[in-house]
């Protein structure tokens, strides 16, 4: 109980949360902390933050992102309850700064009367907060001796149903072709080739 | 019936025949891939799925329109196919469909509208199983099929 009281005492920062449709004022306040090391092996805390909320209250599962006082948007990438003698005394959320927006396009095939594709078109299925990082290079599957730059795009978990190997994503003026996707706790990791 | 459309009509007819072979095999669990469009079906080709594969090599006026000579490949890719039995059964289906002397109508499948009348006809002159064709892959065998076609003026 003492731990819960201490955690709640420091959870005094209000913030907005994205519920999948719009920004709403979160029903709970939290403590948004900067970590400069030991968060991950790649981003070294530069883009990652920790949000703690004291007591048993948790952010609803449909909250995908939070917005800090300065307007910076963070994706919620994980949720960890901390326990004290069987009771939740605090929730810790790992946040990833999402400075970009991804426009996701699905590829729809037009098929002839026997089911053979005869043309395809891209359909815009939505715009989502994302983070983007250069990952590696990989040989092209279309052209010999050509190499593509591979990026990691991190999106909200709910976008997983919209993304497959035929998906194209644009971030700013860059256009990406999806190679693979994997769910990681509360976020979706997409490996994509810049075209 | 225009001369310019005939290569596309012929190609979509071969695609429809290959799709028919795929649909009839293993309760419809077999996919079909046009090897000239393989970049859009990379997952199917790299996974262990059974796939009917085909490719149009040439359909040329011979000696001039409306008479044509064609060359196509139709085959199978299988994975997890111990003894290649699934592959050989499907190759048997292909050999039966494209047996030498077989005549088939050419339809216009280039649009979403089902064709009603044939736009031509084809006859298979020769069919032979090709050797291993695609480097760094396993389980591919294709028939080389030669024949003649006629466009209905």
Interface residues (C-beta under 8 A of the other chain):
Chain A: X110 X111 X112 X113 X114 X115 X116 X117 X118 X120 X141 X142 X165 X166
Chain B: X12 X15 X16 X19 X20 X23 X32 X34 X37 X39 X40 X42 X43 X109 X110 X111 X112 X113 X114 X115
